[in-house]
Amino acid sequence: MKGFPLRSAPSESVSEAAKAVARRQAEQLTLVRRRAQPAAVYITRLTLTAVFAYLVALQLPGGSARSVLAPLTALLVVQATLFHTIRSAVQRVIGVTVGVLAAVAVSAYVPFSWWVLGLLIAGALALGLVLRLREETLEVPISAMLIFSVDSHAAATSRITETLIGAAAGLAAGLLFAPLRVQPAKDAIGDLSRQMADLLGQMADGLAEEPDPRRAAEWLDRTRALRGEIERVDDALSQAEESVRLNPRRLRYHDPAAGLRDGVDTLERAATDLRVLARAVADSARLDSGDSPVKDTETRARLAAVIAELAASVRAYGQLIETDPEPDAPEAPAEPDLSLVLEDHLEEALRQQDRLADVLATDPAERPDGWPLRGEILAHVDRLRNELQPRQPAPAAETRKPPRLLRHRCRTAPPGRRYRTALRSRVRARLRA
């Protein structure tokens, strides 16, 4: 901090260690996300969808026995989530239809030539951009070129029909096999909470003796690396929310991804508090003064006790989210003790925090160098503990009351008897004084 005599700490080895930890943890989260849909299930799903589309296309009158346009469309339409599958199917059908109609209209009046082909491609691309087909924009000029080259109304009709069949097959596969990617997001949240808990545990163990400035700087670098991990967890959560949208399984159950966003937001705020706490500890370790909070044995012991309880709280918080079963998963034995474990660790952290506040209290005149850091450490510990407190939902009776009626009642209703009695007591006390 500004105005404090600080010792410099080498950062080369610290940054290398932090990068290694970040890469290792990123690889772990990548493996977690890959478990969302195994390769065998993915291959089977696409193969069955393509074969089904081909068999349906064979039933068309006048269709070719080797036409692969319907299964090709089905393969391109099927996406990871039902919402993306529906969007891809609609965009592809629109792109093919527009391209075919453009080619039929041009071929009816202009013979095939290189400059007409160029104008057709440019016009088809413009139509795709105007219609905002995104990834399916190229489908418009591709369909237009194919139909314009053969100059056959039968080919135009067949392309539109087989595209519709392939899109319908892809939608059917999405309705039947689209997975709920909720558990991978829970696993990613649990992995992030374990990383934070491990870091807090290492900080608590490191405070058993006076921490080296280089080691404290390593803790700070690891807290900064959590930013990238939170972004990856947020991506996994976005995939989970997309998998729930328009999914028919959601009609049978409550939204399984509803509470995950609150969990990620809580861990993100807790990671911020952890980073500023590590910053305060690093500044205290680099403070070349006897007033440094981490140079006192009793202060270090009580701070380590608080951080150890916070580490256990973060771990229990992550397990509480991670072990919540998915709707389609087989019922597992309930674990109601996790919430109780979290509350117990938070209560113990509060008791240890009160003991820490007793030893951190000091007169600024006696310790002018270290007293701001003492206040920072206590404030950051308190914020981190409060972030992990379970949020109690509002009572149903209060949530059903219209806000306008509440405001009208507050303005017009007379004060209650307790309020009037308390007000009279205060007035009498002032008059007596």
N, C-alpha and C positions, 0 to 999 in steps of 0.2 A: 504494500500500500504506500501511497505517497507520504513522504516524510519519515518513513521507517528505515533504519539501517538494515539492509538485506544482504544476504550472501548469495552470490550467483551459483547456479547449479547447472552442470553440463546437461544438454538436452539431446545430444545425438543418439545415445543409447536409449534414452527414454522414448523418443519418437519412433525408433525402430521397433522397440518392444510393443508400443501402442499399435503400430501398423500391423505387426504380426498377430496381435490379439484380435484386431478388427477383421483381418482376413480370415482367421480361423472361425470366428463367430459368424461371419457372413456365409462361409461355406456350410456351417451347421444349419443356418436358417434356410439356405437354398435346398438342402436335403429334406428339411421339414416340408417345404412347399411341394417338392416333387412327389411326396407321398399322397398328394391329394387325389390323383387318379393314376393308378399303376399302368405300366405300359401295356400289359396284356388286356386290361379292360378297355384301354383306349383303342388298341388295334381291333379288338372284337367289335366294339361299337361302330367304328367306321366301316369295317368290312360288311357287317350285316346291313347297315344302312345303304351302302352302295349296291349290294346284291338285290336288296328289296326294290330299290329304284329301277334297276335293270329289268327285273321280272315284271314289274308293273308296266314299264315302257314297251315290253314285248306284246302286251295285249292290245296295243293301239293298232287300228286298221292301217295297213300300208306302211308300217314301221319296219325298219331294217333289223335283221337278226343280230347285227354287230354294232348297233348304235350304242355308244358309250356316253352320250351327252347327259342322259338322266343320272347315271351313277356319278359322273364327273361333277355335276351340279350338286348332288347330295354330299359329296366329299367336301366341296368348297363351302357349302352352307353350314354344315355342322360346326359349331363352336364349343368353347368350354362351358358356357352358360346358356340357359334357355333364352335369356334376354338378347344376347348377342346373336344366337341362332335365328331368332325371329327377325332381328334387324338385318342380318345378312341375307336372309331369304327374300325379304321384301325388296331390298335394294337390288339384288341380282335379278329378280323377276322384272322390276322396272327397267333396269339397264338393258336386259335382253330385248324386252318388248320395244323400247324406244329405238334401239339400234336396228332391229328388224324392220320396223315401220319406216325409219329413215331410208334404209336401203331399198325397200320396195317402192317408196315414193320417187327416189332418184332414178332407179332403173326403169321406171315406167316412161320417163321422158328423155333421159340422156343415156347414150350408149357407154359401155365401159371404156375408159382410157385412164392414163396415169394421172392427168390433172384433175379429172373428176374424182378419182380415188382419193387424191390428196385433199380436195375440198370436202369430200364425205367424211374423212377421218377428222379433219379440223372441226367440222360442224358437229360430229358425234361427240367429240371431246368437250366442246362448248356446252352441248346439251347435258352431258354428265355433270359438269361443274355447276350448271344452273340448277339442276335437280338435287345437288348436294349428295351424290351417291358415295362420296368418300372412297373407301377401298374398292368399290365396285364401279368406279368411273370408267376404267378401261374396258369393262364389259360392253359398253355402248359401241365404241369403234370396232371391237373385235366381232361382235354380232353383225354390225353393218358391213364389214369387209367380207365376211363369209357368205352372207346372203347376196351381196352385190356381185360377187365373183361367179356364183352359180346361176343367178337370175332365174330363180324358180320359186313360185308361190308355194309349192309343196314343201320345199326345204324351209321356207320361212315359217310355215305353219308347224312343221315338225320341230323346229328349234324352240319355238315358244312353248309348244305342248310338253316337250321333254324337259324343258327348264322348269315348268310348273310341277311336273312329276318329281323331279329331283328336289325341288324346294319343299314340296309336301313331304317327301320321305325324310328330308333333314329335319323338318319341324316335328314329324312323328317321333323320330329318334330323340329329339330334344325333350319332348314331353315325357317319353318313357324312361330315358336313361340319363337325363341331365342331373349331375350330382349336386348336392348341397355342399359347397366347399367351406363349411363352417369350422370343422374340426382342424384343418390346417391352420386357420387363423388363430384358433385357441392354442394350438401347439406353439405357434410363433410368439404369442403373448406370453405363454409359460416360459419359453426359452429366454425371452428378453428379461422377464422378472428374475430368472435364475442368474443371468449375467449381472444384474444390478445387485442381487443379494450376495453373490460371490465377491463382488467388488467391495461392498460394505463390510463383509466378513473379513476380507484382507486388510481393510483399513482398521478395523477393530483389533485384529491380531498385531498389526504393525505399531499400534499405539501402546503396546505393552512396554516398549522402551522408547526413548526419544527418537522420533523418525528422522531419517536422513532426508535432507532437502531433495535429493535426486529421487528417492522413493516416493515422497509426497508429490513431486511433479509427475511421476508415472501414474499415480492415482488420478490426477487431474486430466492427463491425456486420455486415460481410459474412459473417464466420464464424457469427454468431448466426442469420443468415438461412438458413444451410444446414440448420437444424433442420426448417423447413418442406419443403425439398426432399427431405430424407431420408424424411419421412412420405409424400410423393408417390411416391417410389421404392418404399417399402414397400407402398403400395397396388397399384402395378404388379406387384410380386412376388407379392402375395396373389392377384391375378387369374391370374398364371401358374401358381401352385400349384393353384388351383381348376380351371384348364383341363386339368391333368394328371390330376386325380382321376377315376377310373372311365373314363378315355379309353382306347379299345381300342388306340390307337397306342402306349400305354405298355407293352403286352405285348410289342411287338417290340423296344423299346429300353429302355435304362436310364433311370431318371427324369431327364429333361432339366433339371428345375429343382432338382436335388438340391444343387448347389454354389452356387447363387445366394444362398441365405440366408446362408451363411458370408461371401460377398463383401459383402453389404449390412451385416452386423454389423461386418465389418472396417472398412468405410468410415465407419460411424457412430462407432466408437471413434476412428478417425483424425480425424474431424471434431471430436470433443471435444478431442482433443489439440491440434488446430490452433487451436481457440478459446482454450484456456488459453495456448498459445504466443503468439498475437496479443495476449492480455491482458498477458502479461509484457513484450512489446515495447512496447505502448502505455504501460504504467506506466513503463518505462525512458525513453520519449520525453518523458513529462511530468515526470520527475524533474529538478528544478532543482538539479543538482549535477554536479560533474565526475566523480563516481564512477559515473555512469550507464553501463551497458555499451554502449549504442548511441552514445555520444558519442566513444568511442575508435575511431579509423579502422581499426586492425588487427582489433579485435573485430568491427566491422561487416562487414569484408571476409570474415572466416572464417565468421561467422554466415550471410551471404548465400550463401556457397559451399555450406554444409550445406543451407540451405533450397532452393537451386536443384536440388540432387540429390534432395531429397525430393519436389519438384514433378515431376521426371522419373519418380521411382518411382511416385507416385500415378497419373500418366498411363499408365505401362506396366501398372500393376495393373488399371486400368479397361479398357484395350485387351485384356488377357489374358482378361477375362471376356466382353467384348463380341464378340470375334471367334470365340468357341467356337461352331461351327455347330450349327443345329438338326438333329434327326434326319431330317426330311423335306426339308431344304434340299439343293440340289445340292452335291456335294463341291467344296470350294474348296481351293486349295493350302495345305498346312499351314504354320503360322508358329511353328516351335519356338523362333525367336530371341526371342520376346517374354519368355519366362520367363528367358532368359539376360540380356536387357536389364534386366529388373527386378533380378536378382541383382547385375549389374554396378553399377547405380546405388545399390543399397543398400550394397554394399561401399565404393564411393567416398564415400557419405554417412558411413559409419563412419570412414573415414580423415579426412575433413574434420571430423567431430565430435571426434576425438582432438586435432586441431590447435586446434579451438575451445576444448577443455577446457584446453589449455596457457595460452591467453591469458586465460581466465576465472578461473583459479586466482588467489586473492588472500587476503591476511590481513585478517580482519574488523576488526582493530584499525587497519589503515591505511586501509581504505575501509569505514567503518561504514554508509554510506548505501546503496551499490549491491551489496554482496555477496549479500544474499538473492535479488535479481533475477538475479544471475549463476547461482546454483544452480538457480533455477526455469527459466531459459531452457535450460540444459543438460539438465535432467531432462525437460522437455517435448519437446525435440528427440529425445532417446533413446527416449522412449515412442512417438513418432510413427514413428520408424524401425523399432522392434520390431513395431509393429502390422502393418506391410506385409511382414514376413518370411513367406515361403511356409510353410504348415503341412505337415509331412511326415506321411503316414498311417502308422498303427501297422503293424508287420509282421503278415502274416496268421497266422503261427504263434502269435504272442502273443494275438491276438484270439480264436483258437479255443480257448484254454485256459479251462476253467471257473474262475471266481474262487474258488470254494470249494477246489478242488484247489490253486490257487496259495497260498492262505493256509495250507492244511494242510502244503504242502511247505515253506513258509518257517518254520513252527514246528517241524517235525520233522527236516528235513534238517540234517546236521552242516555246520559252516562249511567253506568250500573251503580248498584248500592255500594260495592266495595270501592269503586273509584271515588264516589262522593265522600265516603268515610275517610279514605286516605287523604283526600284533598283538604278536608276540614281539619284533620290532625296536623297536617303541615302548616296550615294557616294559624292554628292555635299555638303551635310551637314557636313560630316566628313572632307572634304577638307577645308571648311570654318573655322571649329573649329581648 
